[in-house]
Amino acid sequence: MQDLATLGQRIRHFRNQAGLTLDQLGAEVSIAGSQLSLIENGRKEPRLSLLARIASALGTDVNALLDDAAPNPRAALEIELDRLQRSSVYASLGLPQVKPSRAISDETLAAIVGLNRELARREREAIATPEEARRANTELRQRMRALDNYLPDIEKLAEDTLRGVGHISGALTHRSVSRIAEQLGFELVHVADLPHSARSVTDLENGRIYLPPASIPGGHGLRSMALQAMAHRLLGHAEPESYADFLRQRLEINYFAAACLMPLTQSVEFLRAAKTERNIAVEDFRDAFGVTHEAAALRLTNLGTAHLDMQLHFLRVGGDGAVYKAYENDGLRLPVDVTGSTEGQLVCREWSARKAFGHTNRTTEFYQYTDTPEGTFFDSTQTGTTSAEEFSITIGVPFAHSKWFRGRETTARAVSTCPDKNCCMLPSGGLASRWSGKAWSSAKLHAHILAPLPSGTFPGVDDRELYEFLEAHAAPEH
């Protein structure tokens, strides 16, 4: 059962169909009409025995009354309005609640609900401060680390969905994706005038998912977009109630799309065969299923621990060294700010994720061993370019697991002691000597350049002079 409001609406719907008044139905089930009214308005929860008597009197069964779906569009609007007006956002306005009586037309009710939706949306945007966003990102990353980045329920849902359209092996075709949409009651429509901020638009009323036209023959990215749009329906997502809820839903739809494009059984068979041959390579995994390098690398983190008995880390890093996305369960110490967030932090210039930008042949993966305070890690990095900047995709493992990967024979090796003071440190002397001669680590430098610096942080040092010093000693490659 979704909530008492839905239950009440369904009882009212069946009562009206039966042509009974509240008092008439109440007499048949031995309850006062006023008490029945409280149940229909979602203000009182009935006992199961009473529900059974009501169902019998209305010529239906208990399951029909307990169904999650609103009985009709009007009821759906009334249920949503009730939910919206019970929120803290509406309560903070001090306005009386609107009772959706029969005197209010469907059009007026739809307008009132629309206004309340927009009010809730703006409130969610207002509270999604940068601090909240970083905190939500960090909590989600830590949760996925605890789960080894593996969601078995979504894996099963993806396999069941693929089985339903007869997909057994090979790359998932556009035709199969269209058939999945058809089974959910959707039609995929490609249009050239989508809003710039939207990857897809789902029209629930008319059962259409609008997607951009394929920019290249095959348009492989469109499969993922369509699957993500359908995943909301399959996963039962409601309107997100917070930024953290929004991030969780986004992760789940991306996970579902990846699990369809690189199905569990096929992927594990492929990767286990590569492990047996000691020849795991993201580029092979990518090509076998016709996906992007980033999608294949992330999918490897989904399956690596749960099915291959190894720990891994993943990084997407911009050309300036800033982290866009990261995951680890192998002990690699990610750069983080005071909130524990890694997004936007700079990785050490000795890491493969940055060294790869200087790799001569960028059409192949760059391999490197990196010695860190947490141990030695093997990394495989592929670089790419967007319209805005360069980026790198890295998949890595502890030294003990490098024996399963292609490129393990590389002689490229680097030493990183970040965030310790001897790695990527600033020269001492000058203004630095006025800070007790400390050698400032890259992590501290990044924190002071990228975040607001409280006035008076360093007594006797002018703030402007401090910023000029920090900017002057920020190594171009760092």
N, C-alpha and C positions, 0 to 999 in steps of 0.2 A: 504494500500500500504506500502510495507516495506521501500523503498527508491527510489530515481530517477534512480539509477543504475539498479535496478531490472526492473523498468518500461521500461527503454530504451532497455534493453536486450530482453524483451518480444515483444516490437514493432519490433525490428530487426529480431527476430525469425519468427514472423508472416509475415513480409515483405519478408524474404528469401523464406518462404514456398510459398508465392504468386508469386515468381519469378519477383519481382519488384526492380528496382534500387531506390536510394534515390531521384533522380530527377523525376522519373516516379511517385512514391508515392506522392512526394511533389506537382507535377502538379495536381494530383487528389484531393488533400485536400487544394489547394491554399496556399502553403507555399514553400519557397525556399528549395532546397535540402540541402543547407548548414545549415539552421536552423533545419531541421529534423535531421541532423547528430548530432547537439548539444544535441537534445533530446535523441537520441539513446545512446549517450555517457554519459548520466546522468548529463549534464552540464546546462540544461535548463528545467524548469518545464512547461509543456503545459497546456493550459486552458482546462477545461472539454469539451467545445464545439469542440475544435480541436481534443481531444481524441475520441469524438464520430464520427467525420468525418474519422479519421484514422481507427478506428475499422470497420466502414462500408466499407471503401475501401479495407480492408484486409479480409472481409468476416467473421468477428467475432464480439464480443460485448465488451463494455467498461469493464465489470467485468473480462473478460479474460485478458485484458491488465493490470488491476490493481491487479491481483493475486500476493500474496506474494512470490510464489515459482519461483525459476529460471526455465527457459524453458527447460534447458538441463544441463548435468554435466559440459560441457565446459563453459557455461554462468555462472554457479555457481562459478567456479574458478575465472573467470574474475571479478565477483561482489565482491568476497572476497578479491581479490588482490587490487581492487580499494579501498575498505574500509581500508585494512591494510596500504596501502601507504598514505592514508590521515590522519593517526594517528600521534600524536605528537612524538611517538617513532621513526617512520621512518623519520619524518621531521628533527629530531635532528641529523641524520646521514649526512645530507647535500647531499644525493645521488639523482640523477634524477629518476623520476618515470618510471617504465617499462610499455610500452604500449603493451598490449597483441594482437599484430597483427596476421594475419593468418599465418605469417612466423614462429611463435612460436608454436611448437608442444604441444599437450596436456600434454605429459610427462614433457617437460621443464616447462610449466606453472605450473603443479602440484608441481614440485620441488621448483620453486620460491615462490609459496604460502606457501609450507611447511616451507621454511626458514623464511619467514615473521611471520608465526604462532609461531615458536620457539623463534624468537626475541621478540615477544609480550609477550610470556609466561615467558621468563627470566626477562623481565622488570617488570612484575607483581610480580614475586618472589622477585626481588631486592628491590621493594618499600614496600613490606609487612614486614616492620620492626616490632620488638616487640611492639614499641610504637603505630604504626598504628594498629596492630592486637588488642591491648588492647582497643584502641579508637573505632575501628569498633565493637568490641564485646559489649562495653558499650552502644554505640548508638543503636545497635540492641536490647539489653536488655531493654533499656528505651522505645524504640518504642513499643515492645511487651507488656510492662507494661501498656502503654497508651491504648493499644487495649485489655487489660485484657487477653492477650495471646490467643486470639480467632480470627481466620481468616475465616469468613463466606463463602467467595468465594471458598476456598479450601475445606471446608466442603461440599458444594454443588457439586463440581467436584467429590469428593470421592463418595458421594451417587449416583450420576449419573453413575459413572463408575461401581459401584457394582450392580446397577439396570440393567446395560447392560449385565451382566453375570448371572443374576437371583439369586444373593445372597440376601437372605431375613433375615435370623436369624442364630445365632450360630457363632462359631469361623470361620474365613475365612480359607478355605482349600487351600492346594497347588494347587489343580486342578482349583479352581476359579482364583487363581493368574495366572496360566498358560493360562487360557482363556482370562484374561485381556490382557496378552501379545500378544496372537494370534490376538485379535481385533485391536491391535496397529501395527500388522505386525511383531511381534518379536517371536522368539523361545528361550525358556530358556534352556541353556546348562550348565551342571555341569562338571567342569574340576578340576583337582588336581594341575595344574601348573600355577595358577594365580600369578602375581607379588605380593610379600609380602606386598607392600604398597597399593594394590588395593583390595577393597571389592567386586567389580564387574567390568566387562569391557563390554561396549556396542559397538557392531559392526553395525554401521548404514547402511553401504553399503550392508551387507548380512543379516541384520535383526536378529541379535543374541545378547542375553545378557548372558555373561559367568559368572557363579557363582561358588563358591567353593562347594565341595561335602558336604552333611550333616554330621556333626561330631557325631550327636546322632540321634537315630530314630525320625523321624518327622522333625528335623531340622527347628524349628520354626523361627529362626533368618533369614533363607533364604527368607521367605515370605517378611520380611521387606526390605531386600537388593534388591530383585527383584522389589518391589513396588517403592523404591527410584529411581532405575535406570529408570523405566518407567515414573516416575513423571517429569523428565526433559523434555520429549517429550510432555506430557499432559499439562504442565505449560508453554510451549513455551520458555524454557530457551535458551539463546544464550551463547556463550563463555563469562564468567564473565570478566568485564572490570576493576575490582578492587578487593581488598581483601574484602571490605565491600559487594560488589556484590556477591562474592563467598559465604560469610557467609549467606547472605539473601537466596540465592538459596539452600544452604544446609539446612537451617531451613525449607524452604518451602517443600522440598522433604521429610524431616523427618515428617513434619506435615501431608502431604498427606498420607504417609505410615501408620501413627498412625490412621488417620481418616478412612482408609480402614480396618485396623485390629480391630479397636474399633469404629464401625460406629456411627454416631451422634444419630440417632433415638433410636437404641438399647441401646447405652451407657446412654443416658439421662433417658430412661425408667428405666434402672437398678439402676442408681444412685438416681433417685427420689424415687424409692421404698425403697432403703436403707435409704434415709433421713427420709422418713415417719416412718420407724421403728427405727429411731435414731441408725443406725448401719452401717454407712459408713465405709468401710475398704478397703484400697488399695489392700490387699491380696485377697479379694473376687473379686474385679474388675479385678485384674490380672488373676485369675483362670478362670473367666467366659469367657474370650476371648483368653486365651492361649498365653499371652504375658509376657514380663519380668516385674519385679516389677518397674523398672525405667520407662518403657514405660507407665505403668498404672498410675503411680504417675504424670507424665508429662501430660498425657491425662486428668487427673482430673483437672489440672490447666487450660487446654483449656476450659473445660465445667463448672467449678465450679462457676465462676462469671456470665457468660452469661446465664446459665440455672438453677443454683441452688441458686443464690442470696447470695453467700458468697465470701469472699476474702481469698486468700491462699498464702502460700509460699512453695517453693521447694528447696531442697539442695541435691547435690551429693558432698560428702566430702571424701577425702582420709584418710587413716589410720593415716597420720601425721597431720590431721586437716585442710588441704588445700582445698579450694573450687575448684571443677572441673566445676560445673555448678550451676547456681542459678537463681531463679525468685521470685519476691514478688509483690503483690499489696495490702498487708494487713498492711503495715506500719512497718514491721520488718526491723530494721536497719542492712543491710548487711555490712560486713567488706569490705572496699574499699581502694584503694591506691589513690595517689594524682590525678590520671587521672579519677577516678570514677570507675575503673575496679575492679571487685570482684574475677575474676579467679586468683588462686594462693594465695589469702589471707587466713589467718588462722581464723577459727571461734573460739569463746570463748570455753574454755574447759568445761564450765557449760552447753552448749547447748546439746540438745538431740542427735544431729548429731555426737557428740563425746562421750557422756555418754554411748551411745548404744554399743560401743566397749567393755565395761566392763560388758555388760548384759550376764548373765549365759546361758540362753537358746536363742541362736541366730536363731533358726528356727521360732520364732514368732516375731511379731513386739514389739518394746519397746516404751512405752508411757510415756510422761512427760509433766508437766506444767513448764514453765520458766517465771519468773518475770523479765522484762527488763525495762529500762527507757521509752520505747514506749508502755508498757502495758504487760499483761500476755498472753502468747501464749501456745496453746496445740499442741504437736508434736507427730507424729507416725513415728518411724524410723525402717528400716530394714537394717541389715548389710549383706555384701556379700564379696566374695574373688575372685580376678582375679589371673592370673599367676604371676602378678607383686606385688600386694598389696591388703590390705583390703580396703573396701569402705562402705559408708553408704548412704542410700536413705531416705530422710525425706520429709514428707508432713505435713504442719502445718497450723493452723488457729488461729485467735484471740480467746480469752477466750469465747466470746459471741457465737461463732459458734461451740465450742467444744461439745455442747449438741447433735449434729447430728452424732458424731463419736463413733465408738467402742473404748473402752479403756479410756473413759472420767472419769471413776471412779478411775483411778490410784491415788495413794498417792505420787508418785514420783514428787518431786518439787525441782527446783533449782532457784538460784538468779544470774542473770548476769547483771552487770552494764557496761560491755564493750560497747564502748571504753573509759569509764570514768576511772580515775586514780586508783580507789579503787578495780578494778576487775583484777585478774591475774597480780597484780603489782609486781615489783621487790623489794627486800629489800633495805632499805635506808642504809646509812653509807658507809664507804670506799670510793671508787671512786664516788659512787652516791652522797656523801655529797659534792664533789667538783663541782657538777652540782646544787648547791643551795639546796641540800637535797631533790630534787623532787623524788616522787615515779613514776617510769616510767611504763606506761600502756603497755599491751600486743601489742596494735596496733603500738605504737612507737617502741617497741622492734622488732616487725616483720619487720617494715619498714627499720630499721637500719641493721638487719641481712641479709634480703633478697635483699636489693637494695644497689647499690654502695653508700658509705658514702663520701661526699665531704671532702677533707682534710681540717682541721682547723675548723670543725663544732663546736667543743668545745674547746675554747682557753685554753691553758695550759695543755691539755690532749693529750698525745701521741696517735696517731691513732691505733697503734698495741695494746697498753694497753686497749684502748676503745673496740676493737673487742674481746680481751680476756675476758674482763669483761662481755660483752653482751653474748658471747657464754657460759661462766661459769654459768650465771644466767638464761639461757633459760631452764625452767622446762622441763624435759623429756616428760611429758604428754602434754605440751603446744607447 
